[in-house]
Amino acid sequence: VVTAGHISITDNVVVAGRSAITSDIREPGVYGGYPLEPQKESLRTIASLPHLKTIRKQLNRVLKHLNLEKE
């Protein structure tokens, strides 16, 4: 885990490996990722990363079909 300087972390906090703490953690819980987020959300983010290329292509097709192409 990487931390920035002068960070305050409350009690009862668990941070997953390969995470980065860049601001204070005021609520107890389990966190992970970069940017740091609750572990449940972090796992969803990590699971979706391999699919981003496909998702972007599909979104572009939908936008084009709706004549809402990005500017």
N, C-alpha and C positions, 0 to 999 in steps of 0.2 A: 504494500500500500504506500502511496506517495501522499504526503501532506504539504500544504503550503504553510508558510510561517504564521505565527500568531493566530492559531485556530483554537477555538473552544469546542470541546466535545463533551456532551452530557454523559452521565452514567448509563450503564446498560446499553451500550452501542456495540454492535458487531459489524465489522467492515470486511467484505469479501476481498480476497487477493486480487491483485492487478487493478485495484480501484484507485481513485484519486480524490482526496478531500481538499476542496478549494475554498470552502466557506464553513462557518460554524455549523455544528450539528446540535440542534436544540431539543430534538425529540428522541427518546430511546427507541431502538429498533435495529433491524438488520438492513444494511445498505450495501450497494455494490455498483460497479461501473464507473465510467467517466463520460459525461458528468455524473456525479454521485446521485443515486436515486434509490428508493426503496428496493430491496432485493427482488421482490416479485416483478416489478417493472423492469429492473435491470436484466433479469433472465429473459423476459419477453423481447427486449431490445436485442440482446445477443442472438436469440433464436431467429429473429427476422433479418439479420444482416446478410446471410447468404441469398436471400430472396429479393434484395433491394433492386438489383438490375432488372429482374422480371417485373417487379411492381412498377418501376419507373416507365418501362416500355408500355405496359398495359395502361397506365395513367395517361401517357401521351396519346395513345390510340383513342381513349375515351374522350379526352379533351378535343382532339381533332374531329371526332365524330359529332361532338356537340358544338363545333365551331367556336371553341373556347381555347384555341391554341395559345400556349404561353408566349408572352411578349419578349 
